[in-house]
Amino acid sequence: MPSLIKYPTSDEATLGTWTKSTGASFFGCVDETPASDADFITCTALDTGRGRQTFGYAAFAIPAGSVQIQVNVYNRDKDANGVANVGGALKVNGTYYDAAGRDPTTAYVGYIDSWATNPNTGLAWTVNDINGAGASPLQAFGVTTNDTTPNVSCSQCYIEVVYDILRQLTQEVVESDVLQTDRVRTLYQEIVESDVLQTDRLRMLFQLVVEVDLAAPTGRILSGQFV
């Protein structure tokens, strides 16, 4: 399926105490592609049990009619020796949503947290949600932790939107000079599956019956029917 990726372009919000290995911005330490572990951000203290650094990005523009939308946040993380926690985060419609996370290794490894539905509505993502024009728009993404003993660090963070485009069957008149000897009926059947909520399968069956009149001076579609 097609996908679009966005890297951080600004610092959106900071919760807890975070440090930068270099530079003046947090996003500048995690925006490299390919990943570079030479610069990174580190959470050293929580605020009311949570540390979170979120980032702004250039708006998505997925096409109208997109379905089966999923949002993935990628973080490249590590901790020192011990059991900590780190995961991805989203901001949707003014509210922050934190993934459950996991205990990272002591060397940088890439992790993925996914949202198959809009956490603000509990429903399937819409095109407007993703593109920032809906009632519950996607606004920011980042890295989150609820355990900094030991401290956790992140060297890369980006967001991906995966989607599919609902194919539409159309009818086109085709003319061709053929043998003019018989009538041929061709049956086309196409099954399109759209896993919108990733729990229920939406199955759509399109059937087009095409009659080509080969006895006429030119072949032409006489009828088309969706059932």
N, C-alpha and C positions, 0 to 999 in steps of 0.2 A: 504494500500500500504506500501511497505517497506520504511524505512527511516534510515538515519545516522545522528548522532549528534556529533558535535565537540565543545569542550570547549576551552577557550583561553589558549595559551601556551607562549605568548610573547606580549609585547607592540609594536604595529606597527607604529602608528603616533598619535600625539596630536595636536589638533587645539583649540585655546582658552586657558583658565586657568582652570586646573583641580587639585583637591587635593585628596589625599589618606587618608582614615581613619587610616590605619596602613600599615606597611611594606614598601618595596622598589619599588614595581611595581604596576601599575594600574591593570594588569590582575589578579594579586594575590588577589585582593579585590573582584573579580566578577566571579571567576572560580569554586566556590563550587557547588557540587551536593550531596544531595539536597541543595537548596538555604539557605544561611545564611545572615541575615541582620545585623550581628555583625560587618562586615567590608563592605566598600562601597567606591565609588568614587563620587565626587561632582564637577559639573561645576559652577564656580563662576563668570566667565567673558567670553564674546564672542570675536572672532577675525573676523572683517569684517562681523559681523552679524551671526556668526556660531560658535558653539562649537562641537567638535567631538573627541571621543577617540576610536581608532580602535585597533584590536588585530590580532596577527597571530595565526595559528592553525596547527595541523597535517593534511596533505593533505587528501582529500577525495579519495576514490577508489570505486566509484559506478561501477557496471558491464557494460560491453559493451552491447549495445542494449537497454539500459534504455531509457524510454520515459516518457512523462507527468511529467517532472521534475519541481519542485518548490523549491525555497530557502526561508526559514523562519529565521528571526532573533528574538530571544526572549530576552527581557530585563525586569528586575524587578526594577521598578522605583518609585520615589515619589518626591514631592516638599513640601515646606513650604506653609503656607496659601497664596493664591493668584493664579493667572493664569499664568502658564508657558507652556513649550512645551518640549517633549522628544520623541524620536523614534529610530528606528534601522537604521543602515548604512551598506553599502557594499563598498568594493573597487574592481573594475573589470577593468583589463587591464590598471592599472595606474590611473584610474579616480574614484573619490568618488561619491557615490549616497546616498542621504539622504531621508528617508521616511518623509512623511508630519508630522507624529507624532501626539501627543495629549497632553492635559493638564492632568498630572497624579494626583492621589489622594494624600492626605497628609500621607497616610500609604503605605508601599511597596505593589505593585500589579504587577503581570506579564502581559506584553503586547507582542503582536506579530505583526511584519511587514513582508509582504510576497512579493516576486518577482516571478511572474509566467513566466516571460521572462527575458532574459539577458538584463539589462538596457544599456549595452554598444553597443548592436547590434539591440535591439528591436525585436529579434527573439527568438524562443524557445531555452532554454538552451540545450547545447549538453553535452554528456558525457565528452568530452575533456575540455569544459569550466569548468565544476564542478571539474574535477580532476586536473586542473591547467596546462593542456598540450595544450590547444587550442589557437587560435589567440586572443580570448577575455576571458582570464582566470579569475576565481574568486580568489581573493588574500587576502582579509581581511574582517572582519566584526566588528561591534561595536555599539556604542550609540551616538546619535546626538541630538542637541538642537539648537533652534534659539531664545529662550527666557529664560533667567535665572533670571527673576524677578517674583517670588523668585528663589533661586538656586534650581537646580534639582540634584538628587542623584540616583545612580544605584548600586544595590547590587549583581546582577547576570546578565550575558550575555552569550549567546551561540547561535550557528547556527545549523540549521537542513536542510538537503536536503531530500525531499520526491520524490520518483520516482516509476515507474512501469516498469516491464520487458515485452516486447512484446512477447507473447507466440507464438511459432512456432509449427505448426502441422507437425508431421513427420510420415513416413510410416515404419512399422516394419513387417517383415514376421513372422507369428506365425504358428507353426505346432502343431496340436493336433489330437490324434486318437479318432474320433467321431463315430457316429452311421452309417455313410456312406449311408445315405438313401435319401438325398435331397440336393438342392442347396438353400442357404439362402443369401439374399441380405440385408445388414445393411447400413443404411444411418446415417452418423454423420454430424451434422451441428453445428458450433460454431461461435458465434458473439463476436468479441473482440472490445471494444470501447476504444479509446485512446484520452483523452482530452488534446491535446498537448499545445495549446495556451490558453486554458480555455475560448475560445470564439467560436471556431469552433470544431465540433465533427467529429473525423476521425473514420469512421466505416469500418471495414474490415470483410469480410465474407469468411469463409473457409468451403468448403464442400468436404468431402472425401467419395467416393463411394467404398465400399469394397465388393468384391465377394469372398465368401468362398466356395470352392468346397468340399462339404461333401461327394460326391460320390467317391472321390479318397481315397486311403488308408489312407492319412492324410489330415486334413483340411489345406488350405493354402490361402493366399491372392493372388487373380489372377490379380487384377488391383486396382490402386488408382489414383484418379484424383482430382486436385484442380480446382475449378471454381469460 
